[in-house]
Amino acid sequence: MPSIFIIEDDRSIKILYEKFLKLHGFDVVDTAINGVEAVEKFKNFKIKPDIILIDHRMPIKNGLEASKEIIELDKNCHIIFASADKTIKEKALSLGITGFLEKPFSLEKLIDYLNNLFAKTPC
């Protein structure tokens, strides 16, 4: 079962992702509400998650900053950006993230995207 770390400051979206992903067989190992919390939690994972689903616009530290730090800690991590801010897509991809989903997207699209990713690079 693929493990996922959700980084999202909108509580309702975070809960929605968490419940929907669990319903579809993913193991949500933890969540964070901002980039600072995300980086700290990532450092402390004994077993790193298979994928990180991260928002861009968050308080304290945004998704780009957090992703950059996480990638510096683990170059093999898979980060999927989920953001309505299309202007940062190129910058996010240049950091080495795995993919970018433009909000709004359906939860089915998220599941399809993750399933395709894991079919190509199994855990």
C-alpha positions as CSV (number, residue, x, y, z in Angstrom):
1,M,0.0,0.0,0.0
2,P,1.6,3.3,-1.1
3,S,2.2,5.8,1.7
4,I,1.3,9.5,1.4
5,F,2.2,12.6,3.4
6,I,-0.4,15.4,2.9
7,I,0.7,19.0,3.2
8,E,-2.3,21.3,3.0
9,D,-3.3,24.4,5.1
10,D,-7.0,24.2,4.2
11,R,-8.4,21.9,6.9
12,S,-11.5,20.8,4.8
13,I,-9.3,19.9,1.8
14,K,-6.8,18.1,4.0
15,I,-9.6,16.0,5.5
16,L,-11.1,15.3,2.1
17,Y,-7.8,14.2,0.7
18,E,-7.1,12.0,3.7
19,K,-10.5,10.2,3.7
20,F,-10.6,9.8,-0.1
21,L,-7.0,8.5,-0.3
22,K,-7.6,6.0,2.6
23,L,-10.8,4.8,0.9
24,H,-8.8,4.1,-2.2
25,G,-6.1,2.0,-0.5
26,F,-3.4,4.6,0.2
27,D,-1.8,4.8,3.6
28,V,-1.8,8.5,4.8
29,V,1.1,8.5,7.2
30,D,0.7,12.1,8.4
31,T,-0.4,15.6,7.5
32,A,1.0,19.1,7.9
33,I,-0.6,22.5,7.6
34,N,2.4,24.6,6.5
35,G,5.9,24.2,5.0
36,V,7.8,24.5,8.3
37,E,5.8,21.7,9.9
38,A,6.1,19.6,6.8
39,V,9.9,19.8,6.7
40,E,10.2,19.0,10.4
41,K,7.9,16.0,10.1
42,F,9.7,14.8,7.0
43,K,13.1,14.9,8.8
44,N,11.6,12.8,11.6
45,F,10.0,10.1,9.5
46,K,11.9,6.8,10.2
47,I,10.4,5.5,6.9
48,K,9.9,8.2,4.3
49,P,6.5,8.3,2.6
50,D,6.2,7.1,-1.0
51,I,4.7,10.4,-2.1
52,I,4.1,13.9,-0.8
53,L,1.0,15.8,-1.9
54,I,1.7,19.5,-1.3
55,D,-0.1,22.8,-1.7
56,H,1.7,25.9,-2.7
57,R,0.1,28.8,-0.8
58,M,0.5,28.1,2.9
59,P,1.4,30.3,5.9
60,I,4.9,30.5,7.3
61,K,6.6,28.6,4.4
62,N,5.1,27.9,1.0
63,G,5.1,24.8,-1.0
64,L,8.1,25.8,-3.2
65,E,10.3,26.5,-0.2
66,A,9.2,23.4,1.6
67,S,9.7,21.2,-1.5
68,K,13.2,22.5,-2.1
69,E,14.2,21.7,1.5
70,I,12.6,18.2,1.3
71,I,14.4,17.4,-2.0
72,E,17.7,18.5,-0.4
73,L,17.0,16.0,2.4
74,D,15.9,13.2,0.0
75,K,16.5,13.5,-3.8
76,N,14.5,10.4,-4.4
77,C,11.2,11.6,-2.9
78,H,8.1,12.0,-5.1
79,I,6.4,15.3,-4.6
80,I,3.1,16.1,-6.3
81,F,2.2,19.8,-6.3
82,A,-1.6,20.5,-6.1
83,S,-2.1,24.2,-6.7
84,A,-4.4,26.7,-8.4
85,D,-1.3,29.0,-8.9
86,K,-0.4,28.0,-12.4
87,T,2.4,30.6,-12.5
88,I,4.6,28.5,-10.3
89,K,4.3,25.3,-12.3
90,E,7.5,25.7,-14.2
91,K,9.5,26.7,-11.1
92,A,8.1,23.8,-9.2
93,L,9.0,21.3,-11.9
94,S,12.5,22.8,-12.2
95,L,13.0,21.9,-8.5
96,G,12.7,18.3,-9.4
97,I,9.1,17.6,-8.2
98,T,7.4,14.6,-9.7
99,G,4.2,16.2,-11.0
100,F,1.8,19.1,-10.8
101,L,-1.9,19.0,-10.5
102,E,-3.8,22.2,-11.3
103,K,-6.6,22.9,-8.9
104,P,-9.5,22.5,-9.1
105,F,-9.2,18.8,-10.0
106,S,-11.5,15.9,-9.3
107,L,-10.6,13.4,-6.6
108,E,-10.9,10.7,-9.3
109,K,-8.2,12.5,-11.3
110,L,-6.0,12.5,-8.2
111,I,-6.5,8.8,-7.7
112,D,-5.8,8.1,-11.4
113,Y,-2.7,10.2,-11.3
114,L,-1.3,8.5,-8.2
115,N,-2.2,5.0,-9.6
116,N,-0.4,5.8,-12.8
117,L,2.6,7.1,-11.0
118,F,2.8,3.9,-8.8
119,A,2.3,1.7,-11.8
120,K,5.4,3.3,-13.4
121,T,7.6,3.5,-10.2
122,P,6.3,0.8,-7.7
123,C,7.0,1.4,-4.0
